[in-house]
């Protein structure tokens, strides 16, 4: 049986994240919690997911993001067979853009 992310510690981390009110607070918190490389890796995966959702090829994604094909494949698997977390966030971000227009 695999590891689960649904632990008390992870729940408390998410609770802390949900208290953040703006981008500057996110920068402050995540720069304290993550190493620079960890944060850049998360951002890279998010960019990979966005590009895959926009139907870019693996080669285009690799060239633009610097992500390995293994990382791109893992993100693609999450997009296709995951918990729809990326889709939920992309949809909400698009709705927020519509409101601002």
Biopython code that builds the backbone (N, CA, C, O; Angstrom):
import numpy as np
from Bio.PDB.StructureBuilder import StructureBuilder

atoms = [
    (1, "UNK", "N", (0.839, -1.177, 0.000)),
    (1, "UNK", "CA", (0.000, 0.000, 0.000)),
    (1, "UNK", "C", (0.886, 1.243, 0.000)),
    (1, "UNK", "O", (1.887, 1.293, 0.715)),
    (2, "UNK", "N", (0.522, 2.243, -0.799)),
    (2, "UNK", "CA", (1.332, 3.445, -0.944)),
    (2, "UNK", "C", (1.116, 4.438, 0.178)),
    (2, "UNK", "O", (0.209, 4.305, 1.000)),
    (3, "UNK", "N", (1.969, 5.424, 0.181)),
    (3, "UNK", "CA", (1.853, 6.502, 1.159)),
    (3, "UNK", "C", (0.594, 7.317, 0.893)),
    (3, "UNK", "O", (0.114, 7.388, -0.238)),
    (4, "UNK", "N", (0.077, 7.918, 1.927)),
    (4, "UNK", "CA", (-1.062, 8.811, 1.773)),
    (4, "UNK", "C", (-0.649, 10.234, 2.128)),
    (4, "UNK", "O", (0.181, 10.451, 3.012)),
    (5, "UNK", "N", (-1.232, 11.193, 1.433)),
    (5, "UNK", "CA", (-0.963, 12.591, 1.764)),
    (5, "UNK", "C", (-1.938, 13.083, 2.822)),
    (5, "UNK", "O", (-1.752, 14.163, 3.383)),
    (6, "UNK", "N", (-2.963, 12.312, 3.095)),
    (6, "UNK", "CA", (-3.999, 12.727, 4.053)),
    (6, "UNK", "C", (-3.559, 12.417, 5.489)),
    (6, "UNK", "O", (-4.033, 11.488, 6.142)),
    (7, "UNK", "N", (-2.617, 13.263, 5.932)),
    (7, "UNK", "CA", (-2.117, 13.139, 7.295)),
    (7, "UNK", "C", (-2.471, 14.402, 8.063)),
    (7, "UNK", "O", (-2.857, 15.414, 7.479)),
    (8, "UNK", "N", (-2.334, 14.326, 9.378)),
    (8, "UNK", "CA", (-2.601, 15.498, 10.220)),
    (8, "UNK", "C", (-1.659, 16.651, 9.847)),
    (8, "UNK", "O", (-2.077, 17.806, 9.772)),
    (9, "UNK", "N", (-0.403, 16.326, 9.619)),
    (9, "UNK", "CA", (0.589, 17.362, 9.287)),
    (9, "UNK", "C", (0.237, 18.057, 7.973)),
    (9, "UNK", "O", (0.333, 19.280, 7.876)),
    (10, "UNK", "N", (-0.169, 17.289, 6.965)),
    (10, "UNK", "CA", (-0.532, 17.887, 5.684)),
    (10, "UNK", "C", (-1.797, 18.731, 5.840)),
    (10, "UNK", "O", (-1.892, 19.818, 5.269)),
    (11, "UNK", "N", (-2.758, 18.241, 6.604)),
    (11, "UNK", "CA", (-3.979, 19.022, 6.857)),
    (11, "UNK", "C", (-3.645, 20.352, 7.523)),
    (11, "UNK", "O", (-4.213, 21.385, 7.167)),
    (12, "UNK", "N", (-2.737, 20.333, 8.478)),
    (12, "UNK", "CA", (-2.348, 21.570, 9.151)),
    (12, "UNK", "C", (-1.616, 22.516, 8.197)),
    (12, "UNK", "O", (-1.792, 23.732, 8.268)),
    (13, "UNK", "N", (-0.798, 21.955, 7.307)),
    (13, "UNK", "CA", (-0.130, 22.782, 6.303)),
    (13, "UNK", "C", (-1.170, 23.450, 5.408)),
    (13, "UNK", "O", (-1.087, 24.651, 5.153)),
    (14, "UNK", "N", (-2.150, 22.679, 4.928)),
    (14, "UNK", "CA", (-3.190, 23.249, 4.066)),
    (14, "UNK", "C", (-4.001, 24.300, 4.813)),
    (14, "UNK", "O", (-4.385, 25.318, 4.237)),
    (15, "UNK", "N", (-4.258, 24.058, 6.071)),
    (15, "UNK", "CA", (-4.979, 25.045, 6.886)),
    (15, "UNK", "C", (-4.187, 26.358, 6.935)),
    (15, "UNK", "O", (-4.757, 27.444, 6.832)),
    (16, "UNK", "N", (-2.881, 26.238, 7.093)),
    (16, "UNK", "CA", (-2.022, 27.430, 7.112)),
    (16, "UNK", "C", (-2.065, 28.143, 5.762)),
    (16, "UNK", "O", (-2.163, 29.369, 5.712)),
    (17, "UNK", "N", (-1.994, 27.387, 4.674)),
    (17, "UNK", "CA", (-2.016, 27.984, 3.330)),
    (17, "UNK", "C", (-3.328, 28.728, 3.101)),
    (17, "UNK", "O", (-3.343, 29.800, 2.495)),
    (18, "UNK", "N", (-4.413, 28.162, 3.584)),
    (18, "UNK", "CA", (-5.724, 28.794, 3.387)),
    (18, "UNK", "C", (-5.874, 30.119, 4.143)),
    (18, "UNK", "O", (-6.814, 30.872, 3.888)),
    (19, "UNK", "N", (-4.958, 30.408, 5.068)),
    (19, "UNK", "CA", (-5.010, 31.701, 5.766)),
    (19, "UNK", "C", (-4.344, 32.815, 4.968)),
    (19, "UNK", "O", (-4.528, 33.991, 5.281)),
    (20, "UNK", "N", (-3.571, 32.464, 3.939)),
    (20, "UNK", "CA", (-2.859, 33.468, 3.149)),
    (20, "UNK", "C", (-3.854, 34.309, 2.364)),
    (20, "UNK", "O", (-4.794, 33.782, 1.770)),
    (21, "UNK", "N", (-3.639, 35.620, 2.366)),
    (21, "UNK", "CA", (-4.634, 36.534, 1.788)),
    (21, "UNK", "C", (-4.237, 37.153, 0.458)),
    (21, "UNK", "O", (-5.098, 37.677, -0.250)),
    (22, "UNK", "N", (-2.950, 37.108, 0.092)),
    (22, "UNK", "CA", (-2.549, 37.726, -1.166)),
    (22, "UNK", "C", (-1.219, 37.132, -1.636)),
    (22, "UNK", "O", (-0.590, 36.335, -0.939)),
    (23, "UNK", "N", (-0.815, 37.541, -2.827)),
    (23, "UNK", "CA", (0.395, 36.995, -3.422)),
    (23, "UNK", "C", (1.633, 37.270, -2.577)),
    (23, "UNK", "O", (2.488, 36.395, -2.438)),
    (24, "UNK", "N", (1.743, 38.462, -2.015)),
    (24, "UNK", "CA", (2.913, 38.796, -1.199)),
    (24, "UNK", "C", (3.013, 37.869, 0.018)),
    (24, "UNK", "O", (4.103, 37.412, 0.364)),
    (25, "UNK", "N", (1.881, 37.594, 0.660)),
    (25, "UNK", "CA", (1.884, 36.657, 1.785)),
    (25, "UNK", "C", (2.295, 35.261, 1.323)),
    (25, "UNK", "O", (2.987, 34.546, 2.047)),
    (26, "UNK", "N", (1.873, 34.872, 0.125)),
    (26, "UNK", "CA", (2.284, 33.573, -0.424)),
    (26, "UNK", "C", (3.795, 33.523, -0.621)),
    (26, "UNK", "O", (4.445, 32.539, -0.267)),
    (27, "UNK", "N", (4.354, 34.607, -1.195)),
    (27, "UNK", "CA", (5.810, 34.649, -1.365)),
    (27, "UNK", "C", (6.512, 34.494, -0.017)),
    (27, "UNK", "O", (7.442, 33.696, 0.107)),
    (28, "UNK", "N", (6.083, 35.238, 0.978)),
    (28, "UNK", "CA", (6.715, 35.189, 2.305)),
    (28, "UNK", "C", (6.637, 33.786, 2.901)),
    (28, "UNK", "O", (7.640, 33.248, 3.371)),
    (29, "UNK", "N", (5.450, 33.202, 2.879)),
    (29, "UNK", "CA", (5.254, 31.883, 3.487)),
    (29, "UNK", "C", (6.035, 30.803, 2.741)),
    (29, "UNK", "O", (6.777, 30.033, 3.350)),
    (30, "UNK", "N", (5.864, 30.752, 1.416)),
    (30, "UNK", "CA", (6.491, 29.664, 0.662)),
    (30, "UNK", "C", (8.003, 29.803, 0.597)),
    (30, "UNK", "O", (8.704, 28.797, 0.492)),
    (31, "UNK", "N", (8.525, 31.027, 0.656)),
    (31, "UNK", "CA", (9.980, 31.183, 0.711)),
    (31, "UNK", "C", (10.538, 30.685, 2.034)),
    (31, "UNK", "O", (11.689, 30.253, 2.098)),
    (32, "UNK", "N", (9.734, 30.741, 3.093)),
    (32, "UNK", "CA", (10.155, 30.183, 4.381)),
    (32, "UNK", "C", (9.995, 28.664, 4.413)),
    (32, "UNK", "O", (10.842, 27.966, 4.969)),
    (33, "UNK", "N", (8.926, 28.153, 3.827)),
    (33, "UNK", "CA", (8.605, 26.721, 3.912)),
    (33, "UNK", "C", (9.424, 25.886, 2.935)),
    (33, "UNK", "O", (9.848, 24.780, 3.271)),
    (34, "UNK", "N", (9.650, 26.400, 1.740)),
    (34, "UNK", "CA", (10.311, 25.636, 0.683)),
    (34, "UNK", "C", (11.711, 26.169, 0.401)),
    (34, "UNK", "O", (12.021, 27.333, 0.654)),
    (35, "UNK", "N", (12.539, 25.286, -0.129)),
    (35, "UNK", "CA", (13.795, 25.765, -0.691)),
    (35, "UNK", "C", (13.454, 26.432, -2.026)),
    (35, "UNK", "O", (12.363, 26.237, -2.562)),
    (36, "UNK", "N", (14.375, 27.203, -2.545)),
    (36, "UNK", "CA", (14.157, 27.836, -3.848)),
    (36, "UNK", "C", (13.878, 26.766, -4.903)),
    (36, "UNK", "O", (12.960, 26.912, -5.710)),
    (37, "UNK", "N", (14.671, 25.690, -4.896)),
    (37, "UNK", "CA", (14.490, 24.633, -5.898)),
    (37, "UNK", "C", (13.145, 23.933, -5.759)),
    (37, "UNK", "O", (12.525, 23.598, -6.768)),
    (38, "UNK", "N", (12.679, 23.704, -4.533)),
    (38, "UNK", "CA", (11.366, 23.077, -4.347)),
    (38, "UNK", "C", (10.256, 23.953, -4.914)),
    (38, "UNK", "O", (9.353, 23.465, -5.593)),
    (39, "UNK", "N", (10.331, 25.234, -4.633)),
    (39, "UNK", "CA", (9.306, 26.160, -5.116)),
    (39, "UNK", "C", (9.347, 26.281, -6.635)),
    (39, "UNK", "O", (8.301, 26.312, -7.285)),
    (40, "UNK", "N", (10.543, 26.350, -7.199)),
    (40, "UNK", "CA", (10.670, 26.416, -8.651)),
    (40, "UNK", "C", (10.179, 25.133, -9.316)),
    (40, "UNK", "O", (9.620, 25.183, -10.412)),
    (41, "UNK", "N", (10.378, 23.995, -8.674)),
    (41, "UNK", "CA", (9.879, 22.720, -9.199)),
    (41, "UNK", "C", (8.357, 22.688, -9.219)),
    (41, "UNK", "O", (7.756, 22.231, -10.192)),
    (42, "UNK", "N", (7.733, 23.172, -8.149)),
    (42, "UNK", "CA", (6.267, 23.243, -8.112)),
    (42, "UNK", "C", (5.757, 24.160, -9.218)),
    (42, "UNK", "O", (4.803, 23.826, -9.920)),
    (43, "UNK", "N", (6.395, 25.310, -9.367)),
    (43, "UNK", "CA", (5.982, 26.262, -10.404)),
    (43, "UNK", "C", (6.172, 25.659, -11.796)),
    (43, "UNK", "O", (5.342, 25.861, -12.683)),
    (44, "UNK", "N", (7.256, 24.926, -11.982)),
    (44, "UNK", "CA", (7.517, 24.284, -13.269)),
    (44, "UNK", "C", (6.420, 23.272, -13.593)),
    (44, "UNK", "O", (5.924, 23.240, -14.719)),
    (45, "UNK", "N", (6.038, 22.448, -12.622)),
    (45, "UNK", "CA", (4.980, 21.458, -12.849)),
    (45, "UNK", "C", (3.664, 22.136, -13.201)),
    (45, "UNK", "O", (2.921, 21.655, -14.057)),
    (46, "UNK", "N", (3.378, 23.250, -12.544)),
    (46, "UNK", "CA", (2.148, 23.979, -12.832)),
    (46, "UNK", "C", (2.178, 24.518, -14.263)),
    (46, "UNK", "O", (1.175, 24.455, -14.974)),
    (47, "UNK", "N", (3.321, 25.045, -14.680)),
    (47, "UNK", "CA", (3.468, 25.550, -16.044)),
    (47, "UNK", "C", (3.345, 24.405, -17.058)),
    (47, "UNK", "O", (2.724, 24.562, -18.109)),
    (48, "UNK", "N", (3.936, 23.266, -16.734)),
    (48, "UNK", "CA", (3.814, 22.088, -17.599)),
    (48, "UNK", "C", (2.337, 21.711, -17.756)),
    (48, "UNK", "O", (1.875, 21.463, -18.869)),
    (49, "UNK", "N", (1.611, 21.669, -16.664)),
    (49, "UNK", "CA", (0.191, 21.319, -16.703)),
    (49, "UNK", "C", (-0.588, 22.315, -17.563)),
    (49, "UNK", "O", (-1.435, 21.917, -18.364)),
    (50, "UNK", "N", (-0.303, 23.601, -17.398)),
    (50, "UNK", "CA", (-0.995, 24.623, -18.188)),
    (50, "UNK", "C", (-0.741, 24.423, -19.670)),
    (50, "UNK", "O", (-1.663, 24.487, -20.484)),
    (51, "UNK", "N", (0.520, 24.179, -20.014)),
    (51, "UNK", "CA", (0.859, 24.001, -21.424)),
    (51, "UNK", "C", (0.241, 22.729, -21.999)),
    (51, "UNK", "O", (-0.223, 22.732, -23.139)),
    (52, "UNK", "N", (0.229, 21.649, -21.231)),
    (52, "UNK", "CA", (-0.390, 20.410, -21.713)),
    (52, "UNK", "C", (-1.891, 20.601, -21.910)),
    (52, "UNK", "O", (-2.469, 20.099, -22.874)),
    (53, "UNK", "N", (-2.513, 21.329, -20.990)),
    (53, "UNK", "CA", (-3.947, 21.608, -21.105)),
    (53, "UNK", "C", (-4.223, 22.401, -22.378)),
    (53, "UNK", "O", (-5.270, 22.233, -23.003)),
    (54, "UNK", "N", (-3.291, 23.260, -22.759)),
    (54, "UNK", "CA", (-3.415, 24.054, -23.986)),
    (54, "UNK", "C", (-2.986, 23.267, -25.228)),
    (54, "UNK", "O", (-2.890, 23.827, -26.320)),
    (55, "UNK", "N", (-2.728, 21.964, -25.053)),
    (55, "UNK", "CA", (-2.416, 21.041, -26.164)),
    (55, "UNK", "C", (-1.048, 21.244, -26.792)),
    (55, "UNK", "O", (-0.850, 20.912, -27.961)),
    (56, "UNK", "N", (-0.093, 21.790, -26.028)),
    (56, "UNK", "CA", (1.278, 21.868, -26.524)),
    (56, "UNK", "C", (1.881, 20.466, -26.528)),
    (56, "UNK", "O", (1.480, 19.611, -25.738)),
    (57, "UNK", "N", (2.835, 20.235, -27.411)),
    (57, "UNK", "CA", (3.513, 18.942, -27.468)),
    (57, "UNK", "C", (4.513, 18.815, -26.322)),
    (57, "UNK", "O", (4.916, 19.811, -25.719)),
    (58, "UNK", "N", (4.906, 17.576, -26.031)),
    (58, "UNK", "CA", (5.933, 17.350, -25.013)),
    (58, "UNK", "C", (7.192, 18.140, -25.345)),
    (58, "UNK", "O", (7.812, 18.724, -24.457)),
    (59, "UNK", "N", (7.572, 18.162, -26.622)),
    (59, "UNK", "CA", (8.793, 18.858, -27.036)),
    (59, "UNK", "C", (8.663, 20.361, -26.769)),
    (59, "UNK", "O", (9.601, 20.982, -26.269)),
    (60, "UNK", "N", (7.523, 20.943, -27.096)),
    (60, "UNK", "CA", (7.303, 22.365, -26.827)),
    (60, "UNK", "C", (7.363, 22.649, -25.327)),
    (60, "UNK", "O", (7.955, 23.636, -24.892)),
    (61, "UNK", "N", (6.742, 21.770, -24.549)),
    (61, "UNK", "CA", (6.722, 21.948, -23.097)),
    (61, "UNK", "C", (8.134, 21.842, -22.540)),
    (61, "UNK", "O", (8.545, 22.659, -21.716)),
    (62, "UNK", "N", (8.869, 20.843, -22.988)),
    (62, "UNK", "CA", (10.249, 20.654, -22.516)),
    (62, "UNK", "C", (11.112, 21.859, -22.878)),
    (62, "UNK", "O", (11.889, 22.339, -22.053)),
    (63, "UNK", "N", (10.976, 22.349, -24.108)),
    (63, "UNK", "CA", (11.772, 23.499, -24.548)),
    (63, "UNK", "C", (11.457, 24.748, -23.728)),
    (63, "UNK", "O", (12.367, 25.476, -23.333)),
    (64, "UNK", "N", (10.176, 25.000, -23.471)),
    (64, "UNK", "CA", (9.751, 26.229, -22.770)),
    (64, "UNK", "C", (10.032, 26.175, -21.275)),
    (64, "UNK", "O", (10.434, 27.176, -20.682)),
    (65, "UNK", "N", (9.821, 25.002, -20.656)),
    (65, "UNK", "CA", (9.911, 24.911, -19.194)),
    (65, "UNK", "C", (11.224, 24.331, -18.685)),
    (65, "UNK", "O", (11.597, 24.552, -17.533)),
    (66, "UNK", "N", (11.917, 23.600, -19.526)),
    (66, "UNK", "CA", (13.126, 22.911, -19.076)),
    (66, "UNK", "C", (12.823, 21.629, -18.316)),
    (66, "UNK", "O", (13.730, 20.999, -17.772)),
    (67, "UNK", "N", (11.549, 21.239, -18.277)),
    (67, "UNK", "CA", (11.159, 20.012, -17.566)),
    (67, "UNK", "C", (11.604, 18.782, -18.352)),
    (67, "UNK", "O", (11.641, 18.789, -19.582)),
    (68, "UNK", "N", (11.936, 17.738, -17.619)),
    (68, "UNK", "CA", (12.285, 16.475, -18.262)),
    (68, "UNK", "C", (11.029, 15.811, -18.811)),
    (68, "UNK", "O", (9.916, 16.131, -18.393)),
    (69, "UNK", "N", (11.212, 14.888, -19.748)),
    (69, "UNK", "CA", (10.051, 14.171, -20.280)),
    (69, "UNK", "C", (9.404, 13.323, -19.193)),
    (69, "UNK", "O", (8.199, 13.075, -19.247)),
    (70, "UNK", "N", (10.175, 12.873, -18.209)),
    (70, "UNK", "CA", (9.601, 12.108, -17.093)),
    (70, "UNK", "C", (8.659, 12.994, -16.274)),
    (70, "UNK", "O", (7.568, 12.564, -15.898)),
    (71, "UNK", "N", (9.082, 14.230, -16.000)),
    (71, "UNK", "CA", (8.225, 15.169, -15.262)),
    (71, "UNK", "C", (6.976, 15.493, -16.076)),
    (71, "UNK", "O", (5.869, 15.519, -15.537)),
    (72, "UNK", "N", (7.152, 15.738, -17.361)),
    (72, "UNK", "CA", (6.014, 16.054, -18.218)),
    (72, "UNK", "C", (5.031, 14.890, -18.234)),
    (72, "UNK", "O", (3.819, 15.092, -18.165)),
    (73, "UNK", "N", (5.551, 13.692, -18.322)),
    (73, "UNK", "CA", (4.705, 12.495, -18.322)),
    (73, "UNK", "C", (3.939, 12.344, -17.009)),
    (73, "UNK", "O", (2.755, 12.007, -17.022)),
    (74, "UNK", "N", (4.600, 12.588, -15.879)),
    (74, "UNK", "CA", (3.930, 12.496, -14.573)),
    (74, "UNK", "C", (2.819, 13.535, -14.451)),
    (74, "UNK", "O", (1.736, 13.236, -13.949)),
    (75, "UNK", "N", (3.088, 14.750, -14.908)),
    (75, "UNK", "CA", (2.068, 15.792, -14.863)),
    (75, "UNK", "C", (0.910, 15.419, -15.787)),
    (75, "UNK", "O", (-0.253, 15.599, -15.428)),
    (76, "UNK", "N", (1.220, 14.905, -16.962)),
    (76, "UNK", "CA", (0.179, 14.498, -17.903)),
    (76, "UNK", "C", (-0.695, 13.389, -17.301)),
    (76, "UNK", "O", (-1.912, 13.381, -17.486)),
    (77, "UNK", "N", (-0.069, 12.468, -16.590)),
    (77, "UNK", "CA", (-0.817, 11.395, -15.926)),
    (77, "UNK", "C", (-1.770, 11.989, -14.891)),
    (77, "UNK", "O", (-2.912, 11.545, -14.771)),
    (78, "UNK", "N", (-1.308, 12.984, -14.148)),
    (78, "UNK", "CA", (-2.172, 13.652, -13.165)),
    (78, "UNK", "C", (-3.337, 14.360, -13.851)),
    (78, "UNK", "O", (-4.465, 14.326, -13.358)),
    (79, "UNK", "N", (-3.065, 14.999, -14.984)),
    (79, "UNK", "CA", (-4.130, 15.679, -15.718)),
    (79, "UNK", "C", (-5.188, 14.687, -16.211)),
    (79, "UNK", "O", (-6.382, 14.986, -16.197)),
    (80, "UNK", "N", (-4.743, 13.518, -16.641)),
    (80, "UNK", "CA", (-5.662, 12.541, -17.226)),
    (80, "UNK", "C", (-6.299, 11.588, -16.216)),
    (80, "UNK", "O", (-7.439, 11.162, -16.403)),
    (81, "UNK", "N", (-5.574, 11.252, -15.150)),
    (81, "UNK", "CA", (-6.057, 10.221, -14.233)),
    (81, "UNK", "C", (-6.043, 10.642, -12.770)),
    (81, "UNK", "O", (-6.293, 9.824, -11.885)),
    (82, "UNK", "N", (-5.751, 11.915, -12.511)),
    (82, "UNK", "CA", (-5.628, 12.394, -11.137)),
    (82, "UNK", "C", (-6.969, 12.762, -10.532)),
    (82, "UNK", "O", (-8.016, 12.285, -10.970)),
    (83, "UNK", "N", (-6.926, 13.592, -9.547)),
    (83, "UNK", "CA", (-8.111, 14.000, -8.783)),
    (83, "UNK", "C", (-8.753, 15.268, -9.329)),
    (83, "UNK", "O", (-9.609, 15.855, -8.668)),
    (84, "UNK", "N", (-8.358, 15.700, -10.517)),
    (84, "UNK", "CA", (-8.879, 16.905, -11.182)),
    (84, "UNK", "C", (-8.520, 18.201, -10.455)),
    (84, "UNK", "O", (-9.201, 19.215, -10.612)),
    (85, "UNK", "N", (-7.462, 18.166, -9.670)),
    (85, "UNK", "CA", (-7.016, 19.364, -8.963)),
    (85, "UNK", "C", (-6.547, 20.461, -9.895)),
    (85, "UNK", "O", (-6.876, 21.631, -9.702)),
    (86, "UNK", "N", (-5.770, 20.081, -10.916)),
    (86, "UNK", "CA", (-5.316, 21.085, -11.875)),
    (86, "UNK", "C", (-6.524, 21.717, -12.566)),
    (86, "UNK", "O", (-6.611, 22.940, -12.673)),
    (87, "UNK", "N", (-7.448, 20.891, -13.029)),
    (87, "UNK", "CA", (-8.614, 21.397, -13.751)),
    (87, "UNK", "C", (-9.434, 22.336, -12.874)),
    (87, "UNK", "O", (-9.908, 23.371, -13.343)),
    (88, "UNK", "N", (-9.601, 21.985, -11.622)),
    (88, "UNK", "CA", (-10.350, 22.829, -10.689)),
    (88, "UNK", "C", (-9.700, 24.212, -10.582)),
    (88, "UNK", "O", (-10.384, 25.233, -10.647)),
    (89, "UNK", "N", (-8.388, 24.234, -10.419)),
    (89, "UNK", "CA", (-7.672, 25.498, -10.261)),
    (89, "UNK", "C", (-7.663, 26.290, -11.563)),
    (89, "UNK", "O", (-7.875, 27.503, -11.546)),
    (90, "UNK", "N", (-7.420, 25.624, -12.696)),
    (90, "UNK", "CA", (-7.430, 26.334, -13.972)),
    (90, "UNK", "C", (-8.796, 26.964, -14.235)),
    (90, "UNK", "O", (-8.881, 28.101, -14.701)),
    (91, "UNK", "N", (-9.847, 26.234, -13.939)),
    (91, "UNK", "CA", (-11.206, 26.742, -14.131)),
    (91, "UNK", "C", (-11.461, 27.965, -13.256)),
    (91, "UNK", "O", (-12.033, 28.953, -13.716)),
    (92, "UNK", "N", (-11.043, 27.901, -12.009)),
    (92, "UNK", "CA", (-11.231, 29.034, -11.098)),
    (92, "UNK", "C", (-10.404, 30.235, -11.520)),
    (92, "UNK", "O", (-10.857, 31.375, -11.415)),
    (93, "UNK", "N", (-9.194, 29.983, -11.995)),
    (93, "UNK", "CA", (-8.352, 31.089, -12.461)),
    (93, "UNK", "C", (-8.983, 31.756, -13.684)),
    (93, "UNK", "O", (-8.943, 32.979, -13.814)),
    (94, "UNK", "N", (-9.555, 30.969, -14.562)),
    (94, "UNK", "CA", (-10.220, 31.511, -15.752)),
    (94, "UNK", "C", (-11.447, 32.335, -15.340)),
    (94, "UNK", "O", (-11.703, 33.399, -15.903)),
    (95, "UNK", "N", (-12.195, 31.841, -14.364)),
    (95, "UNK", "CA", (-13.363, 32.579, -13.865)),
    (95, "UNK", "C", (-12.941, 33.912, -13.264)),
    (95, "UNK", "O", (-13.622, 34.922, -13.443)),
    (96, "UNK", "N", (-11.823, 33.918, -12.554)),
    (96, "UNK", "CA", (-11.337, 35.158, -11.957)),
    (96, "UNK", "C", (-10.928, 36.157, -13.035)),
    (96, "UNK", "O", (-11.138, 37.360, -12.879)),
    (97, "UNK", "N", (-10.339, 35.660, -14.134)),
    (97, "UNK", "CA", (-9.967, 36.545, -15.246)),
    (97, "UNK", "C", (-11.218, 37.158, -15.857)),
    (97, "UNK", "O", (-11.230, 38.344, -16.190)),
    (98, "UNK", "N", (-12.275, 36.358, -16.008)),
    (98, "UNK", "CA", (-13.530, 36.844, -16.576)),
    (98, "UNK", "C", (-14.116, 37.952, -15.711)),
    (98, "UNK", "O", (-14.631, 38.941, -16.233)),
    (99, "UNK", "N", (-14.043, 37.795, -14.414)),
    (99, "UNK", "CA", (-14.577, 38.795, -13.486)),
    (99, "UNK", "C", (-13.808, 40.113, -13.596)),
    (99, "UNK", "O", (-14.399, 41.190, -13.512)),
    (100, "UNK", "N", (-12.489, 40.023, -13.783)),
    (100, "UNK", "CA", (-11.640, 41.207, -13.860)),
    (100, "UNK", "C", (-11.784, 41.957, -15.181)),
    (100, "UNK", "O", (-11.427, 43.131, -15.271)),
    (101, "UNK", "N", (-12.308, 41.283, -16.206)),
    (101, "UNK", "CA", (-12.445, 41.914, -17.531)),
    (101, "UNK", "C", (-13.527, 42.913, -17.578)),
    (101, "UNK", "O", (-13.760, 43.523, -18.622)),
]
sb = StructureBuilder()
sb.init_structure("model")
sb.init_model(0)
sb.init_chain("A")
sb.init_seg("    ")
for serial, (resi, resn, name, xyz) in enumerate(atoms, 1):
    if name == "N":
        sb.init_residue(resn, " ", resi, " ")
    sb.init_atom(name, np.array(xyz, "f"), 0.0, 1.0, " ", f" {name:<3s}", serial, name[0])
structure = sb.get_structure()
